[in-house]
């Protein structure tokens, strides 16, 4: 084996490990298994298959194709399995990876790979997970800083320990390959400087794979944090209730307790239903049927407060839309906005109308009132942000949940009323 071939092999090997690590990172099944906090045995075997199937093929290619030595990265793979999966599974992976080499009469490959897998697995249990993910072969070589750091707080430099043990394992492999020719594969160079490069290539290959997957891990963590942030934001919007509604309802109940106790009891039950729905952990999406039941309790309270002669409710609901899933607590802010800003300023009150219609694969929901309208606005589509906090919150939720698939429109005519229309995909399978 010429020194030129060894140098080319080292360079190609860096590209091979980067390509394999990137290809694995693009597989959603690999990501789900690799970053799972807890894996069952079957899941761990499935994860091993992602590593062993292509890389065992690489060992076979190395034994059959002349001068294509960079395809064999079994040594580094066993170390990665030990650090990231565990000693037992790494030893098993080493055994599988050695199968083509054993057929090629490299009989030391099986015990050597198994031993390296066990050693790497024990090392992985000794160091913290974050130290593994932050591993780099390019450590701080400043002796002065190392002495200062350890004088302040003596400790084992685990990054250096990982680097040292990987290089030591590579040196051991080269020694065995030199002592027992053709019984274990290794790159043996004539030049000392090139042999040092061979020893250092192993931690570099391991570091490249870890860096690729750590970037993916950080991306997944950021996505999870964004998801939790959106859930918290949605939860805050869903739980929002106007405190004036609560105070006014309690005052109405208090005034009815003596003169109409049965009606006061009914209002108390309906208020309890509303608060229970707002405070419990509910799904992001509910059937429109359930959403209408929630708004019924709210409207019944408002009818009692304002009087049946001042607040009337009409419904034009398409029965086909009742099972369509909509964001929970979607309509209450819009109805509250219609009553507070549209009908309450009118002496004679008015009517709130709820409509739903199924149009192909989309559902249209409308909340209309014949109140005073939004003053100083033309009778055209208005920006929702100018129509009240309730409308703004509904718009934000729709943008978070549907993006560009949701349409939100407000049309108002002063003195004639306001119409809020929502159009979203007619999904009956989405879960919260």
Secondary structure, DSSP 8 states (H G I E B T S, - for coil): --HHHHHHHHHHHHHHHHHHHHHHHH-HHHHHHHT-SS--HHHHHHHHHHHHHHHHHHHHHHHHSTT-GGG--HHHHHHHHHHHT-HHHHHHHHHHHTHHHHHTT-THHHHHHHHHHHHHHHHHHHS-HHHHHT--S-----HHHHHHHHHHS----HHHHHHHHHHHHHHHHHHHHHHSTTSS-----SSHHHHHHHHHHHHHHHHHHHHHHHHHHHHHHHHHHHHHHHHHHHHHHHT---HHHHHHHHHHHHHHHHH-HHHHHHHHHHHHHHHHHHHS---SEEEHHHHHHHHHHHHHHHHHHH-TTTEEEEEEE-GGGTTSEEETT-SHHHHHHIIIIIITTSTT-EEEEEEEEEETTEEEEEEEE-SS--TT--SSEE-GGGS-HHHHHHHHHHHHHHGGG-EEEEEEETTTEEEEEEEEE--SS---
